[in-house]
Amino acid sequence: MSLLQSNSAPAASSPSSRRKAARYGVATALAAGAFAALAAAVSGVLSLDLPPEWYLAGCLALWLIYGAPGTGKAPLYCSHAAVAAAVAAVAPQGGRVVDLGCGLGGPLARLAHARPDLELHGIESALLPWLVSKLRGLRHRGFTVTRGDFWRADLRGFDLVYAFLSPLVMERLWDKARREMRPGTVLVSYRFTVPGVAPDRTVTVDAAARGELHFWRIRSLPDLPRTNS
């Protein structure tokens, strides 16, 4: 029975998952501390007469890591290991799965290990995360990563679409999914819901961080005009 049909309790995190979550928490705290130190340093640096190349290099570094603004992606963040387990439980046998804004490719790599029958695709716009994800994909059969804007991707060929984006773009994502995804396919969002659209199933994958996976099964194709998303 699939996660969308089951009335059982949400899946609990394994001890290994909890240890990884703790490590991610420590890494996040260290990153926050580093950012605070950097912000303090910037206030002093701005008063210095630095060559403009330094500022250009900083902007370039941010672009390499985060890509162009306005895509609606969440900040680069390692998804909880239980996310991949929950997605693996609902993905159809031999199905095609896409991760919109796949970052470093962690969920896809875990899916490739847990479900070698799946055909996995990732789309990432930022150069360095795309490169890391691409290299990870070389270790698995049926794991491909494309660099580009996922808003321009056609979702018709996928059985499951996974996204960890921003609450500001969830309505846009839902409109895109309704236009392009086939009836019976599944849209999955980590943490964020679609305003006014109740998910068919919600699974808690990280209780400490209140991390939830939301599942919507596409019921039918609406009579909506095709637009450039």
N, C-alpha and C positions, 0 to 999 in steps of 0.2 A: 504494500500500500504506500502511496506517495505521501510526501509531506503535505501536499495540498488537500489530501483526503483524510489524513490521520487526525484523530482527536487525542492522541497521546500527549504526554508532557513534553515540553521543549527539550531538545537534546542538551545534555550536560557536558561541560568541558572536561577533557581528560586531564590527569595530572601533568602530562607533557604539555598540553595546550595551556594550562595555567602557568607553568614555568615560562613558556614562551611569552605569554601575556605579561608576566611580571618583568621579563627582560625588555619587552617593548615599552612598558611603563617607565622603567629606569632610563631607557634610551630617550624617550620623549622628555622626561624631566631634565636629562643632561642637555638635550637640544634646546629646551626652553632656557636653561641657565646660560648656555653659550650665546643664545640670541640676546639675552638681557645684557651679557657682558659686551657683545658686539654693539648693541645700541648705545651703551655707555661710552664705548670707544669712539663711535661715530661722532658723538657730540664734540669730542676733542679733535677728531680728524678733520671735521668740516672747517675748523678754524685754521687749519694748516694750508699752506700753499702747495697742494699736490698737483701733479700733472693731470690733465684731463683723461689720459689713458687709464689711470687708476679707476676712475669712475666708470669708464667704458668697460673695463675688465670685470668690474663688479656686476654691471648690468648683464654682460654676456654670461657670467657664471649663473646668475639667476635664471636666465632664459634657457640655458642648457639643462638645468635641473627641473624647472617648473614649466617650461614651454611658454607659449603666448598666453596672455591673459584673456579672460572672457570665455573659456571653454566650459566652465561650470564644474571642473574637477575639484575634488577635495584636495587639500594639501597632501604632498607625498607622504604616505603613511602605510605601514605594513599591516595589512588586514589580519585579523585573528585567525589562527589555524583552523578553528572550528567552522569558519565561514566556508572553506573549501569542502569540509566534511558534509555540511548541510546541503550545499549545492550538489555535491556528488550523489547524495541520497535521492534527489528529485530529478536529476538529469536523465533523459530517456536513453535506453540502450543504443549505443552507436550514434548518439545525437551530436549535433553541431552546437557548440557553445562559444559565445563571444564575450569578452570582458572589455567594456567601453572605458578607456582611460586606464590601461592595465598597469601603469607604473613600472615597478621592477619585476612584475610577472609572478609574484609569490602565489596568489590563488591559482593561477593557471598551472604553475609547476606542481603544486600539491594535487590539483585535479588530475594532471597527467600521470602522477604516481598512483593515485587511488583508483582512477578509472581510465585505463589505457584504451578502452573501446571508444572513448570520446574523440571527436575532432575539435580541437581547441584553437581559438583565434583570439588575438589581442590587438587592440588599436591604441596607440600612444603617440602623442604629438611632441613631447619633450625629448630632446635628442639623447641625453645620457640615460634616463630610465628606459627609453626604447632600446638602446644598445644593450643594456644589461638584460632586459627581457628577451631580446633576440638571441643573445648568447645562451640564456637558460633554455630557450626553446630548442636549441641544437641538440640538447641532451635527451630530448623526447621525440618520439615519432608522433606525427599528427598535431604538433604544437607550432603554430606560426604566428608571427607578430608583424603588424603593418604600422609604419609611421604615417600619421595623418590625423585629420580632424574626424572624430567619430560621428559628429553631426551630419557629415556627408556620406556616411556609410549606409548601405541598404541592409536592413535587418530581415528581409524576407527569407533568406536562406538558413536562418538559425532557429534551433528548437528552444534554446534558453539564452536569454540576454541578461548579463550581470553588470551592475553598475554601482560604484561608490562615488557619487558626485557631490552636489551641493543642494541644499533644500531650495535654493533659488531657481533651479532649473528642472525640478521634478515634474512640473506641469508640462514643460516643453518635451521632456523625455516621454511622458505618458502619451502625449499627442503623436509623437513620432512612432512609438510602439504600436498604437492603435492603427495608424495608417499603414505600417509596413509589416508587422508581425502576423503570421498566419494564425487562424483560430486553433486553440489547443496548445499553442506554445506558451512559454512562461517568461515573465519579466521578474527579475530579482534585484532588489535594492538593499544595500547595507546601510543601516541607520536611518535613512530618510524615507518618508512616505510621500504619496501623491496627495496633495490637498483635495479633500472632498471625495476621495476614492479609497474605500476600505480594502485592505489587502485580503486575499483569500486565506492566507496563512501567515503568521508571524512566529519566528523561532528565535529565542534568546540564545546567542552564541557566546556572549561575554557579559555575565551578570554584573561583574564589578564595574565595567565601563558602560553598562546599559546598552551594550551593542546588540542590535536586533536585525535579523534578516526578514525582509518583507517580500512575499510572493504574490504575484497577480497572474492568473491564467487568462490569456486573451480569448474572449468569448466569440466575437465575430468581427468581421471587417466593417467599419462604419462607412457611411456614404459621405466621405469627406474628400474635398479636392486635394490633389497632390501638390505639395508646396516644397520649396527648397529649404530644408532644415539645415 
